[in-house]
């Protein structure tokens, strides 16, 4: 999975592309941990170009959410494709994460 990190007005935007699977977990978690260590706490994960997600990556998202919450932050999800939204609903992750149709709306949610 490719990930691009940029600073938004209210949050750090992490745009993900490709397959969000076990091979992407360590890099993704390390990046979130690094950013939290630098004092960031508010994140928008742009998943508009994710074509596949597995349980290990979903677990990493939950772990990162807990880390952000401990620092008073949060993670919001943006741009889920219909099949990805179904996965979030089946796994009930839509109850943990606020899901938005765009990065701008997600960032405004902070």
N, C-alpha and C positions, 0 to 999 in steps of 0.2 A: 504494500500500500504506500502510495505517496502522500505526504502531508506537507502543507504549506502553512506557516504560522505568520500572522500579521496582527498588529495592534489596531483595534478598532477604537471608537470613541469611548465606549463603556466596558469593553471586554476584549479578551484575546480571541481572535478568530482562528480556528484550526480547520482548514479545508482538506478533506480526505478524498482520495481518488483510488479506485481499484478494488482490491479484495481486502476486506477487514477480517483477517483470520489470525490464527495462532502465530504466524510468522510476523505479523505487524504489532503484536501485543507489547513486546518489550520496548520497542522504539516509541510507541505511543505513550506508554506509561512513563517512560524516562523523560519524555518531553514535558508532560504535564507536571511531573515531580520537579523538574528543573524550573519551570515557570512559577510554580508555587513557591519554590525556594527563593525566587527573585521577588516575591511579594505579590504576584498575581493571584487572583482567586476567582475571577469571573471569566467563564469560557463559553464560546459558542462553537459547537462542533458542526461544521457544514458537511453533511453526508450526501449531498446532491449527486456526487459522482461515484458513490459506493455501489458496486454491482453485486457484492456478496458479503455476507457477514456470518460469522460463526459464534458459537456460545463462548469461546474463550475471549473474543473481542468484546462481546456484550458484558462479560464479567469484568473486563478491564475498564469499561465505561463506568460500571457501578463502583469499582474500587477508586477510580479517579474522582467520582462524584463525592464519595465519602471523604477523600483527602481534601477536596476543595471546601466541602462543608465544614470540616474541622478548622479551617482558616477563615470561616465566615463567608465563603464564596459559594458558587453554584455553577452547574453546567447545564446549558440549554442546547437542544438539538434542532438543527435547521435543515430544510430541503430534503426530507425523506421521500424517496421514490415510493410509489404505491406498495410494491412488494416488501420494501423495508419497513414501511409503516405497519403492515400486517404482522411482521415479525415482532415489532415493538409491542403491538397489541396482544399477540399470542403469548408473549413472555411477560406481559403486564408491566413492561418497562415504561409505558406511556403514563403510568401512575407515579413513577419516580422522576422522570424527566419531563420538563415542559418542552413541547414540540411545536415548532413554528414553520410556516410555509417559506420564510426567507430569513437570511442572515440579519437583514435590517430589522425585521419584526422581533427576532430573537434578542438582538442587542438592545432594542427599545424596551424589552421586558425586564431589563435590569433597572 
